[in-house]
Amino acid sequence: MSSRSDKPPIKTSSRTKATAQEALSRNLALGALAALFVLCLAWELWLAPTGRGTLAIKALPLLIPFVGLWRYRLYTFRWLSLMVWLYFAEGAVRATSDVGPSVPLAWAELMLSSLIFVACAMHVRQRLNAAKQAATP
């Protein structure tokens, strides 16, 4: 039988602050996420509503990742980079099929969702590289 003391100690990272690049990618993701939220609400409530504005509910899932991004939660960056493709797909469909003021709004949605994806991917890559460097002696 072996006791718990036989196991090697778990190596923890001594990092407590984000690097400048991590802060930049987080701030880009947060800013683009806030802009996409405002765009979705404004689009469906005032600028070019479809129906009675009930499609504005599509903006609500964008509120969920704000706290995780603010706290640098790596898991939030990962799943947001996947969730944002739903907004990209909607923007692509509406940019090619709608007419009138919805077309430039759809292009804005495409640009913002792409920016969110790139910022999240950059952040995840930076964090994983930092963890890999900290693990090597």
C-alpha angles and dihedrals in degrees: 000000000000127000129222091258090067092070118092114249117263112253111232127195118251092208114118101161131058119243120246091257092051091049090049094051091046092049091048091051092047094047094047091046091052091047091050090050092052091044093052092049095044092045095053099035105038119355104052110344121188110215117331096336095268090130087072086086086082087078094062098078087058090068093063099073097047096091093044092051091047090053094045094244106176092204090058092053090051098051094038089057087059098040093052090067088074089063091044090054092049091049092049093050095046094043090058101036108032127077133209124020093348092074098066089040090054090050089051089052090051092051095046094047090049090050091050091051094049093046092049092046091049091049094049092048092049093049094047092048090050091050091048091051091048091052095054116081 
